[in-house]
Amino acid sequence: MNHLIILPIVWPLLVALLTMLPPFDQNLLLRRCLSVGGSAVLLLLSVLLVLQSTDGPAQLYQLGNWPAPFGISLMLDQVSSLMLCLTAILALAASLYASSSEDERGPFFHALLHFQVMGINGAFLTADLFNLFVFFEVLLIASYSLLIHGGGKAKTKAAVHYVILNLVGSALFLFALALIYGASGTLNMLDLGAKVATLSDTQLQLLQAAVALLLVVFGLKAAVMPLHFWLGNAYSAASPAVAALFAIMTKVGIYSLLRVFAMVLQDAGFVASWVFPVLWWTGLVTIVMGVLGVLASEDLRKMASYLVIVSVGSMVAILSLGTPQSVQALLYYLLHSTLATAALFLLADLIANQRGKAGDRLVNGRKVAQPVLLGAAFIVVALSIVGMPPFSGFIGKLLLLQAVPQGSAMLWFWSFLLGSSVLLLIALSRAGSILFWQVSGSDSEARLTGSRRGTALLLLVMASPLLSLFAGPLTAWCQAAAAQLQHIATLSPGAF
């Protein structure tokens, strides 16, 4: 067995534990070095796993060599390795940005950050639905504490809503797992996929009830309409480094939808008959709700939060097509949208630090002290989110448009996606003109961007040009990942 597969889970756990032990617990500088260094090591490990998954078939890792459905199974393929690499990039940027001063508000910030990374990586690697629930709980518990880190009325209010909704979601997840196990006798994803065709009508009815619950659970995690209302307040209230890391949280829901419905249950007739249509229409409505939230936003943080919802709607709608081409488009667009919105969360904080009392609110305020740096970063991020060439957003949205087959579906999706892009261009142009042109007062007291914060921002902002520069091989890689995912769906645990 390839023991490297389990390291993206074990390594963040080890780093988190070390930050709470001597000598790191008493020395903030050592904690920062350990956290940033640990994130860098995780990124190198993730790149290595990407290379391994590219060169060979999917790999199944059975803890203790216990076979399915009794053992704990992890699976590495191109899709999961891509998500691991994306998480590591965000973790590195978040830990580096927080090391400037954000982590001074509490001694356990870096420990919580790596605990959350451990949960996220576990969710991407697990091949078992029960362990997906376990890793959901790990990342959610860490996110509860990270959200309220530093205290404050807004954070507390957002955290209460966030915790209550996710507790309800966790309860529904357990009910769904019980129904799935009662119907099939297994929670192993590959084993379940192989048994779907052999289930009786009564067992299929139980499975359909479980799938309906899973749609609610994963829809809540992904912030799909009408389960999106928690995200705007939660993400905008979180500290900037936390919000940047949270950009991957909704993608855990998207990934779960992709795994369960595109791999595990693709042969179940009810998936095509009612699951995918539900995802299609909720995805389109989510785009609308996200755009309305962007247009109504009074500050840049809230605008970034609703931009996450817009991207979620686009991905859920395209996911419902269930074709390799749609999965290819989804993967590239997921990379672009996650990195772009994470960069905007950091950028909003840097702008707020230089505008005095106005902060990142879209009102007349003090001139920013570094207009070239922050202005250039805003232009790159904004144009990428809107989908203007030559940035990655243009390529991502072009792939989404091409993935939709001709007919009424094309008319609906093209109208919603292109219409939302026009409205986002108007909203972001208005925000940029207010933040950088409608200014008054002196910038002499502004807090300049430090080297650590600047490096973290640059790491995320440069992602868009790089995704465009290497769009050819990257889209080909995403196409191969989609084909591999479809192939895995036809295998049983014994095939590995």
Number of C-alpha atoms within 10 A of each C-alpha: 10 10 9 16 20 19 16 27 23 15 20 26 19 16 22 26 17 17 27 16 11 9 12 17 16 13 12 16 12 14 27 21 16 19 28 22 16 22 27 19 17 25 22 15 20 25 18 15 23 21 13 18 20 16 10 10 15 19 17 21 24 20 14 9 11 12 14 20 17 11 15 19 25 20 18 26 22 27 25 25 27 21 25 27 23 19 28 25 22 28 29 23 29 28 31 25 26 23 23 15 9 17 20 13 11 11 16 18 27 26 23 24 25 27 26 31 31 26 26 27 27 25 30 27 28 25 26 24 23 20 19 21 16 17 23 23 19 19 23 23 17 20 26 19 17 26 23 21 21 17 14 10 10 14 21 19 14 22 24 13 15 20 16 11 15 20 13 12 20 18 11 17 25 17 15 24 21 18 21 23 18 14 22 20 14 22 23 24 25 26 21 24 26 18 17 20 13 10 13 12 9 10 17 20 15 19 25 20 15 22 23 13 20 22 21 17 25 22 26 23 24 27 26 31 23 13 17 19 18 17 24 24 20 24 26 23 24 26 20 25 28 27 27 27 26 26 24 27 22 22 25 20 24 23 22 22 22 20 20 19 24 25 21 23 23 19 17 16 13 16 19 17 10 12 17 21 15 16 24 23 17 20 28 25 20 26 29 20 20 28 24 16 20 26 17 13 20 15 20 26 28 24 27 26 27 30 25 27 29 30 25 30 29 25 27 28 27 26 29 24 21 19 16 21 20 24 28 26 27 27 24 24 23 23 22 25 26 25 26 29 30 29 30 28 29 27 26 22 17 24 29 24 20 25 27 19 11 17 20 24 21 18 15 16 24 25 22 28 20 16 16 11 13 19 17 12 19 23 15 19 30 24 22 26 28 24 22 17 12 15 24 32 28 20 23 27 25 14 19 26 18 14 20 22 12 9 8 10 13 15 12 13 21 17 13 16 20 15 14 19 19 12 16 25 17 13 19 22 15 13 24 17 12 16 28 20 15 14 17 12 11 14 17 12 12 18 17 17 19 11 12 16 24 18 15 22 25 16 16 23 26 16 19 23 17 12 21 20 14 11 16 10 11 16 19 12 18 22 20 17 24 23 17 17 22 19 13 19 21 15 15 16 19 10 9 11
